[in-house]
């Protein structure tokens, strides 16, 4: 973790009862990560720890070399769909006043660029209270983009604006910034196509790509193999192979030959499976993408 931009070590947090237990991870500057977990998994608490809004009971939280609560600008990067901190003012006034408070240079130009990207340039003279929920969230995202916060923390925001829009924002106005996106949506976590930090029952299960998390959690994997002819001897051999849960023939016109679908206990058995298949008249082999739902089922 040495030199990490964000570093958590053995963090525990609670209110009246435990909310997070023994969380440790690190992120480099400019990283984008999705924090996934069901309700009460601790996503909001983790983001508030990073913003400095709350302190851990035990362990350490370091952002950009210091404790988050020692950097007031951290809180400016926290955006929640549930917060109701927007005043009875126009969008322009809210963003302009916020930019002045933050000491932002070239403020009019920056507001124009950010609101254009967020698609709220046409509502600048509207009272914020008259906007839709999605438009209000976009105004909050505009404030975060204007801020000098070292880390941007989006709590269920992608569930409102959608994964496609959030991906576009990560590639434009949030490019080069460190961003944590908390979501309770499996579809959003997958569609963002960024590393995932998986929370489950108040603990951090793993962090990485879907394949890396599947490997760490021992999630079953599926492999399709096309072989020449009808190889019943191969079927028998595969069914008795260590780690194989199921072997069946799959009708397909994708390639010539017979398609055999093999489900293995977890990815640790892949090398041995490939060795067994290499002895057959193999036409093609393909690992099916792991589904995030399958990872979650492996935890229950």
Steps between C-alpha positions, in 0.01 A plus 500: 500500500803731515448817296127437449271800450228334710595257774278325754649265756285275717218752521203430727200733520173492691204708602298317765624172353780395260471634145841413354750241621874486431507681163841531333576612145691762304446698180736694278432857395258522208349156566131434442328233708146375552406420861229234479285362777138442591317728744666517844828364358687815606541685167386840628708466816810422293449810285441718806821371654684603184333842502594563863136535607550218752805346666579129537470332840826320429751499217624778275361684196745705293407703190772687314743457790277624782191418704187591300346701786804730490418601140167690484494483118454122519135542594437704183563187296228296672177475299194313622159466338345523846653829618275806480755779523397689186360847571200679349717666235563468130748241375728782387499667842567173683799413280632856491484544878658160555782583258570827681512317836749253355713774347470353150685690227336568160167416662255595220692295242525199731130514586416520130717201413379282786128576457528433126651156563236424767216616277365760743604814311138557392371513862750752636233762572255254656437483873674186620191387691312476167745254345450127464685264733750414227562869421559573870755219514674643193524838675667328795739328258579841352591629847726199554666559162558866592643412840863450585418185697784247469248215474147486356251275681170418328241326718239321283540781242570260211175319584316824416689638200585158357826314443542625142488865605730439795755331273488801269559734796797293620653544155440878487449734797617242756797373298814492714303532826473224758139381505310248715150412376277318749214299349252236610422406139669192354430630148667835575802340669558282194424766238745754647783264396734619774649306794247405766541508877253241628345547844301221660373470856699807613829360368705553187495176302738594219597777260582474131347395171209256489736217409737586785212513749360174364839337552532641854150386599522156343209561261423221255608554137366373169709394201373407152724264300447400136645162405498294186231232485293362787753423773321293764835389641588865560163562667563214744853621570386858564215394730748321725753785489575674833314826541247434222140554614315434172570398142236511226466525124376833366324535162681769301575603144768749604785266402542157345520202731334424834470763771556380855406736784703439816423659837789495744502571871722808467773649279775316690403189301538670159865399434428132569188516284694649209759225533226237470342672200833543322514121456176505296457604132418855607352753258446790738464581869329795663449613859156649554503840671431472871173663611512724805182335621690169513765661719233625739335156513835347596503727809157402629 
